[in-house]
Amino acid sequence: MKKILSKDFMLFGRNIRLHGLTICMVFLTYMVCVPAFSQGNRSFQAGAHKSNITPKLGGPIIGNWNSPPAEYVHDELYARSIVMDDGETKLVVVTVDNVGVDQKVFDAAKQTIEEATGIPASHVLIASTHTHSATSARGVGDKGREWHADEPLDEYQSFMASRISDGVQIALRNLEPAKIGWGSVDVPQHVFNRRWKMKPGTPVPNPLGGTDIAKMNPGVGNPDLLEPAGPTDPEVSYISIQAIDGRPLALLANYSLHYVGGVPKGHISADYFGMFADKIQELLGADRQNPGFVAMMSNGTSGDINNINFRGPNVKHPPYGKMKVVADDVANAVMKGYQDISYQDWVPLSAKQAQLKLKVRRPSPELAKFVEEVNARPESVKGRHSLEKTYAKRIKQMETFPDDIDVIIQAFKIGDLSIGAIPFETFVEIGLELKQKSPMKDHFTIALANGLYGYLPTPAQHKLGGYETWLSTNRVEEVASDKIIAQLLDIFNDLK
């Protein structure tokens, strides 16, 4: 009888693993219930959902030097949500198709999530993808560049916050026994450092009355190119979650590449982030599932990285053509690695965040004087740089900022994988340093997370100048990246 019972348990155990059910077996007067995919009394569950956040037509599309009104929706925008549960702790990751969202919008969404579900705000990571083809979620017009933390949310901000919260609540309702795995592949052909050192003697004026060493987007085939000002990170990290019967439930990827663009004026689009999600779903054959499969691409440390090979040649693409090439290449590479993922039935989850105080940059006396002169200058008088008027206005707008700001620095631990979350357009060296120094086996960083406060260069990159370092493009102290790295490493060590 003992031998037969043991054999029956083995058979039923195989059935449980295949079908993901909790099966109760009755032998004589004894009932034994075996929970699916558990480790002891612990089980891993996951759920996902995507909520449409496409704005109404007519709002300003931001991210470039002008803000044309939205006139056409090429593809819908989404807040994509994944909820993970290890039986004790729940973690939430949300990506939002937008160039960058005010912290107060995400805070409002987190408050609603916490009130509705009990999941603490510190366990909810919300990040913008950084598409440049969406309308503003930072306020319309000048408000998008001014400090207005205490003002109520506008119509689109309120809509976005509610849809994020809705999506997380539905993902929570979709929880089911699951397994999780992760990995990475390199896709080097689409990442280039967009900041270049120029040959000695090449003038690089800036709109702040001075000169730079590094130039952003110096032009394809420019004969004065010397060398890139920094490295790239070709790694695409990904987390895959499957139901216990092998159905794909969700996939979160991370790539240190800015938006790609090539979008006609006035078009709304999720850029390559959305195309990647669609392609992965196609490759996995995960259409029309119920609940639906959700793929998402988060923005890594791409503050100085784009998709342009400045050495040349200059290749022309039709509208949306280049982003499709990028999305397809990245998705196909991920699918090759996907086949080798080692899934785990259960992993421990944990999270922690800190409020980090950073000083807001102020103009030097010399720059302040230059700004006043430019603002007083007639429009008909041209300066050394075409953006002098633009930056003179933006630097004056920074007077609305307090002297210090508190930013959210957040970390997740999923098994032996660490994820860092930084609310800036973060330079690639920062992500590479965190990968090297994280105490966990694997790591990636999600940028534009839990808010957006401008660019985050390293102190060494500040010395080179260039667009990303100009005051108002960068808003916080020049050593901010060192403080953020130290804060994240402290949190990682606490979580280990």
Salt bridges, closest charged atoms under 4 A:
ASP75 OD1 - HIS74 ND1 2.65
ASP85 OD2 - LYS90 NZ 3.46
ASP97 OD2 - ARG80 NH1 2.96
ASP102 OD2 - HIS148 NE2 3.88
ASP142 OD1 - LYS393 NZ 3.27
GLU151 OE1 - LYS143 NZ 3.07
GLU155 OE2 - LYS56 NZ 2.90
ASP166 OD2 - ARG163 NH1 3.05
GLU176 OE1 - ARG247 NH2 2.66
GLU227 OE2 - LYS197 NZ 3.65
ASP233 OD2 - LYS435 NZ 2.57
GLU235 OE1 - LYS435 NZ 2.58
ASP245 OD2 - ARG247 NE 3.12
GLU282 OE2 - LYS279 NZ 3.42
ASP328 OD2 - LYS324 NZ 2.73
ASP329 OD2 - HIS190 NE2 2.76
ASP345 OD2 - ARG17 NH1 3.54
GLU372 OE2 - LYS396 NZ 3.04
GLU388 OE1 - ARG377 NH2 2.82
GLU399 OE2 - LYS396 NZ 3.02
ASP403 OD1 - ARG362 NH2 2.98
ASP406 OD1 - LYS357 NZ 3.20
GLU425 OE1 - HIS130 NE2 3.10
GLU425 OE1 - HIS258 NE2 3.11
GLU433 OE2 - LYS437 NZ 2.69
GLU468 OE2 - ARG194 NE 2.88
GLU468 OE1 - ARG195 NH1 2.86
GLU477 OE1 - LYS483 NZ 3.04
ASP494 OD2 - LYS352 NZ 2.66
